[in-house]
Amino acid sequence: MVLLSTESTHELDVVINKICAVKGVVDTFSTILLSTKLERPE
């Protein structure tokens, strides 16, 4: 499992392609978090 942060979707695409090129990697699954909402007191 890898957790990473990138500045752009293009950079993310490049990293995923590099991971896919690693010998032994058969498949990838990505979950993309675009933003984090702040928890506010009620």
C-alpha positions in Angstrom: 0.0 0.0 0.0 1.2 3.5 -0.8 0.0 6.8 0.4 1.2 9.8 -1.5 0.4 13.4 -2.2 1.0 15.3 -5.5 0.6 18.8 -6.7 -1.4 17.8 -9.8 -3.3 15.0 -11.4 -0.6 14.8 -14.1 2.0 14.2 -11.4 -0.2 11.5 -9.9 -0.6 9.9 -13.3 3.2 9.8 -13.7 3.7 8.2 -10.3 1.0 5.5 -11.0 2.7 4.7 -14.3 6.0 4.3 -12.6 4.4 1.9 -10.0 2.8 -0.1 -12.8 6.2 -0.5 -14.4 7.7 -2.2 -11.3 8.4 -5.9 -11.9 5.8 -8.0 -10.1 3.1 -5.3 -10.0 0.0 -6.8 -11.6 -2.7 -4.2 -11.0 -3.3 -1.0 -9.1 -6.3 0.5 -7.4 -6.5 4.2 -6.6 -8.7 6.2 -4.2 -8.3 9.9 -4.7 -9.0 12.4 -2.0 -9.5 15.8 -3.5 -10.1 17.7 -0.3 -10.6 17.3 3.4 -13.5 19.0 5.1 -12.9 20.6 8.5 -14.8 19.3 11.5 -16.6 22.2 13.1 -18.1 22.2 16.6 -21.8 22.1 16.7 
